[in-house]
Amino acid sequence: MLRGLWRYIIVVNVHAPSKEKSDESKDSFYEELEQVFDHFPKYHMKMLLGDFNAKVGRENIFKPTIGQDSLHQDSNDNGVRLVNFATSQNLVVKITMFPHRNIHKYTWTSPDGKTTRLTTY
């Protein structure tokens, strides 16, 4: 925890299950993450960092949470889970809120160069 303008700034770093994992393990991850967030007082600032193995798309329904500058057109299952969690906790996905060159919108590229992954902040 850090002290700042807010009473405390709480930083949580996670690594979410990959898309190949079962829905049960993904549900378990987000349930545990929700329990962690519910444990913190509401008046503290919370920052969630990590690898969510997510593709967050540009769906209109998600724009209040993600903005309009996502690298991907459509969200995958992990992306939908991430946006739903962020919305339920009154968080925003900052990396997709501001315009960046596409090369700066992802943090991992597969060895064949065809697949990219966004690490969300």
Secondary structure, 3 states (H helix, E strand, C coil): CECCCCCCEEEEEEECCCCCCCHHHHHHHHHHHHHHHHHCCCCCEEEEEEECCECCCCCHHHHHHHCCCCCCCCCCHHHHHHHHHHHHCCCCCHHHCCCCCHHHCCCEECCCCCCEEECCC
